Amino acid sequence: MKGFLGVDVGSVSTNLVVLGEHGDVISLIYRRTQGQPINAVQEGMKEIQADLPGDIEIIGVGTTGSGRYLSGVIVGADIVKNEITAHAVAASHVVPQVRTVLEIGGQDSKIILLRDGIVVDFAMNTVCAAGTGSFLDHQSTRLGIPIEEFGSYALESTVSCQIAGRCSVFAESDMIHKQQMGYRMEDIIYGLCQALVRNYLNNLAKGKELLSPIVFQGGVAANAGMKKAFEESLQIEIVIPEYHHVMGAIGAALLARGTVRDGKTNFKGFEISSIDYQTRSFHCKGCENNCEIVRIQVGGKTLACWGGRCGKWEVATAEEAELLLQTSV
C-alpha cells in the first residue's frame, strides 16, 4: 500500500494525515503544538506510525501551516505550500464545485474564493485574536465550559444577546456585563458566536461575493453555534467536511500526490522522531533589511535556514546556507 503524508503545523495544533493513492484518509493525528513545533511533529510522527498499517509505504510528503518550513526540513518534504493553497486544494477535493471557503483556526482566520477550481481572491486575519479558536478557548476556560460543549450550548439559545465582537478585550468585557445583567449562559455563548461571525464577515469578506457551495473548515467548524450563525447571516447552507479540523494537512498530502513522480521522495522516514534538532536565530547582514533568520541544526550541522524577505535562505541547500552564513552574519 502506498500513501502520501501531509503535515500542517500551526500555533495551536499540529496535524498529520496519510492519504491513500485515491485521496482516501488512511490515518490522521490532531494534537496541540503547545509552543514546541519540533516536538509536536516528532510526537505526531510516532503516533501516526503506530496507527498505520504495517505494509504502507510513504511515497510523498507535503507540509503547510505557519511552521511549514521547519516541518518540511524535519520530515523531508517534497513540497512546501502556504495555507491558502493547501486549504483550497482540500476543499476542492471534498466539494469539487466549492466557490467559497471559510477557514477559522487557532491563530488566524481566512477566506478563499474559488471559481472553476482556481483561487481568484483571498484574505487573511493574522493580527487580531477576535474570531479565532484561541479566543474561544480562552472564553471556554473563563466560563468553565469545555470547548467541545460550546456548540450545543449555543444551539439552546432562545434570546438574542448582542456581544461586541470587534475586539477580544471588548468582547470579553461585554460578556461579563451580560452575565451581570442576568442573561442565560446559552444566550451569551450564541451571542459570542454571532459576534465572531459579524467580525469575520466585516473584516475578511467585505466587498467579496460569497457564492455557494460554501465550505467551512478549521477547528472552529466543530462549533455548531458558529455554523448556525454563519447560515443565519449569509442565508446560505454551509458545508462542513468530515475532516474539517485537518483540511490543511489533507491539502498538503494532495499536493504531494500531484508533485511526486516515480516514487522519488525526500521523505526521511519515521525515525526522525528520535533525532535531536536545535534551532537558532540570527540577523542577516546581507542588506539593510536586517532580517531575522531561523536556522535548524543537527549535531552542529546546518540543515536549512528561512525567514528572509528576499527568499535566498529558503532556496539555499545546506551547503549553500553554510557559505551564506560565513558572509551574512
KOLLO-804786 format. One record per residue (C-alpha): x, y, z. Coordinates in steps of 0.5 Angstrom, whole numbers, plus 500, padded with zeros to 3 digits. Layout:
<rs>
     x     y     z
     X     Y     Z
...
</rs>
This chain:
<rs>
     x     y     z
   500   500   500
   503   507   498
   501   513   502
   502   521   502
   504   525   508
   501   532   510
   504   536   516
   500   542   518
   504   546   524
   500   552   527
   501   556   533
   495   552   537
   495   545   533
   500   540   529
   496   536   525
   499   530   521
   495   526   515
   496   520   511
   492   519   505
   492   513   500
   493   514   493
   486   516   491
   486   521   496
   482   517   502
   484   518   509
   488   512   512
   490   516   519
   490   522   522
   493   526   528
   491   532   531
   495   535   537
   497   541   541
   503   545   539
   504   548   546
   509   552   543
   514   547   541
   513   545   534
   519   541   533
   517   536   539
   510   536   536
   512   534   529
   516   528   532
   511   526   537
   506   526   532
   510   522   527
   511   517   533
   503   517   534
   501   516   526
   507   511   525
   504   507   531
   497   508   527
   499   506   520
   498   499   517
   505   496   517
   505   495   510
   504   502   508
   510   506   504
   510   514   504
   512   516   497
   511   523   498
   510   529   503
   508   536   504
   508   541   509
   504   547   510
   502   552   516
   506   557   520
   511   552   521
   512   549   514
   519   551   513
   521   548   520
   517   541   519
   519   541   512
   526   540   514
   525   535   519
   520   530   515
   524   531   509
   518   535   505
   517   534   497
   513   540   497
   512   546   502
   506   551   501
   502   556   504
   496   555   508
   491   559   503
   494   554   497
   493   548   502
   486   549   504
   484   551   497
   486   544   495
   483   540   500
   476   544   500
   476   543   492
   478   535   494
   472   534   498
   467   539   495
   469   540   487
   465   545   486
   466   550   492
   467   557   491
   468   560   498
   472   557   504
   471   560   511
   477   558   515
   478   559   522
   484   556   526
   487   557   533
   492   563   531
   488   566   525
   482   566   520
   482   567   512
   477   567   507
   478   564   500
   474   565   494
   475   560   488
   472   560   481
   472   554   477
   477   551   482
   482   557   482
   483   561   487
   481   568   485
   482   572   492
   483   571   499
   484   575   505
   487   573   512
   487   576   519
   493   575   523
   494   581   527
   487   580   532
   485   575   536
   478   576   536
   475   571   532
   480   566   532
   480   559   536
   485   561   541
   480   567   544
   474   562   544
   479   557   548
   480   563   553
   473   564   554
   471   557   555
   476   557   560
   474   563   564
   466   561   563
   468   554   566
   465   550   560
   469   545   556
   470   548   549
   467   542   546
   461   544   549
   460   551   546
   456   549   540
   451   545   544
   450   551   549
   449   556   543
   444   552   540
   440   552   546
   440   560   546
   433   563   546
   434   570   546
   439   575   542
   445   577   546
   449   583   543
   456   582   544
   461   587   542
   466   583   537
   471   588   534
   476   587   539
   477   581   544
   478   585   550
   472   589   549
   468   582   547
   470   579   554
   468   586   558
   461   586   554
   460   578   556
   462   580   563
   457   585   563
   452   581   560
   453   576   565
   452   581   571
   445   583   567
   443   576   568
   443   573   561
   443   566   561
   450   562   559
   447   559   553
   445   566   550
   451   569   552
   455   564   548
   451   564   542
   451   572   542
   459   571   542
   458   566   536
   454   572   532
   459   577   534
   465   573   532
   461   572   525
   460   579   524
   467   581   526
   470   575   521
   465   578   515
   466   585   516
   474   584   516
   475   579   511
   469   578   507
   468   586   506
   467   587   498
   467   580   496
   462   576   493
   461   570   497
   457   564   493
   455   557   495
   458   552   496
   461   555   502
   465   550   506
   467   552   513
   473   549   516
   479   549   521
   478   547   528
   473   552   530
   468   549   525
   467   544   530
   463   549   534
   455   548   532
   454   555   534
   459   558   529
   455   554   523
   449   557   525
   451   564   526
   454   564   519
   448   561   516
   443   566   519
   448   572   517
   449   569   510
   442   566   509
   446   560   505
   447   553   507
   454   552   510
   458   545   509
   463   542   514
   467   537   512
   468   530   516
   476   532   517
   475   540   518
   480   540   523
   486   537   519
   484   540   512
   491   544   512
   494   537   512
   490   534   507
   491   539   502
   499   538   504
   498   531   502
   494   532   496
   499   537   494
   505   532   495
   501   527   491
   501   531   485
   508   533   486
   512   527   487
   514   522   480
   516   515   480
   516   515   488
   522   519   488
   521   522   495
   525   526   500
   522   523   506
   527   522   512
   523   516   515
   519   516   521
   526   515   525
   526   523   525
   522   523   531
   528   521   535
   533   526   532
   536   532   537
   534   538   533
   537   545   535
   534   552   533
   538   558   533
   536   565   530
   541   571   528
   540   577   524
   542   577   516
   547   583   515
   547   582   507
   543   588   506
   539   594   510
   533   590   512
   537   586   517
   532   580   517
   532   575   523
   533   568   520
   532   562   523
   537   556   523
   536   549   524
   542   544   526
   543   537   528
   550   536   531
   552   543   530
   551   542   522
   546   547   519
   540   543   515
   537   549   513
   535   557   514
   529   561   513
   526   568   515
   529   573   510
   525   578   506
   529   576   499
   528   569   500
   535   567   499
   536   563   505
   530   559   504
   532   556   497
   539   555   499
   542   548   500
   545   546   507
   552   547   504
   550   554   501
   547   556   507
   554   555   511
   557   559   506
   552   565   506
   553   564   514
   560   566   513
   559   572   510
   552   575   512
   552   574   520
</rs>
